Amino acid sequence: MELELPPADDPRRLEVRAWLEEHPDPTPSDLASAGYVVPHWPKPWGLDAEPLHQLIIEDELKRAQVSRPINPIGIGHCGPILLVHGTEEQRQRYIPPMMSCEEIWCQLFSEPGAGSDLANTATRAERDGDHYIINGHKIWTSLAHYSQLGILLARTDPNAPKHEGLSYFIIPMDLPGIEVTPIIDITGAHSFNEVFFTDVRIPAENLIGEENKGWQLAKETLTNERVTLSREGVQWGWGPTARDLTDLVREQGGVGDPLLRDRLAQVYAESEILRVHALRMVAARIAGQDAPEASVRKALNDPHGQRVFWLAKDLAGAAGMLADRGPLGTSPDWWDNGFLFAPALTVGGGTSEILRNVIAERILGLPRDPDPDTGKPWNETSRNRVST
């Protein structure tokens, strides 16, 4: 496997550089029109870029200090669902403002009684003529207080087996009957929310795919999510990397403690292994293959992220107990916030336990655990734990 990207005179690099010279300060709409927001998407939304081409574009945008639009739920989770399962009218209506960040999206999946057991979703969507009426309660909804639109998993057939009675909707977040209340996390940030639905009416045309067939779409969404959460930054694809930490230590003159040096070498080696694994994962996903490798990478990446942030805090020494101290006396930047947030890394987007189930069943081909009540294997029509 070629682990380094092509050189500076590669024609694909030159093409991106020429475009950036013509657009030195591109807007989100400019990037979307050029196909650089999601280059592996099919035209006209992307460039049908193969994996190496996609990585070249990302490298050149980074070199030019150009950031792509940030709409993680829309572009990362729901966009691929619309491309495959949406109608042409849905794609034309929702994808352009999604890519330009004119409309931010949230994901309305988890419930107080249906987190890891997502198939236990209780929020109801009852058909009423040309509309559905939504009643229920979602939790841990990132960005709901900023979002114009959401993707909603709701139960449309309460009498069907759990996995067979769910449907997948687009829901405007400003509709009457929607209440968003904040959840403040340990960092002091407001990124999560509870969302309550009381007799919320949405048009039937907002259904994606077929009624009662939403479980497969939900599983595809979670696969997309794990690809998104498995990017290079150790805080769910954002923030610093182990290489950033080692560069910082090098700039500060190194560290003499042999235990800290050993831990620093360990997280750096882990990050290089994960970088190579990412190439395999991206290639599989862009090739249209189901990507359980995303679950493998997330299961590896999140504990790695925790080790990076814990090491950064230990490198601050006793001063690390203060909020305004980063590693080796530097400014805290993202390190302090990341340390506080790190315990959530192995929970959000699929707990470590769920990811191990996915790896065991879908990659290793191991049998499912027996039902504790009957002693028989779990199956799609009995009580299920989620296996997405």
Secondary structure, DSSP 8 states (H G I E B T S, - for coil): ---S---TT-HHHHHHHHHHHH-SS--HHHHHHHT-SSTTS-TTTS----HHHHHHHHHHHHHTT------IIIIIIIHHHHHHHS-HHHHHHHHHHHHTTSS-EEEE--BTTBSS-GGG---EEEEETTEEEEEEEE-S-TTTTT-SEEEEEEES-TTS-GGGSEEEEEEETTSTTEEEEEEE-TTS-EEEEEEEEEEEEEEGGGEESSTT-HHHHHHHHHHHHHHHHTSSBTBTBBS--HHHHHHHHHHTT----HHHHHHHHHHHHHHHHHHHHHHHHHHHHHTT---THHHHHHHHHHHHHHHHHHHHHHHTGGGGGSTT--GGG---TTHHHHHHHGGGGGTTTS-HHHHHHHIIIIIS-----B-TTTSSB--TTSS-----
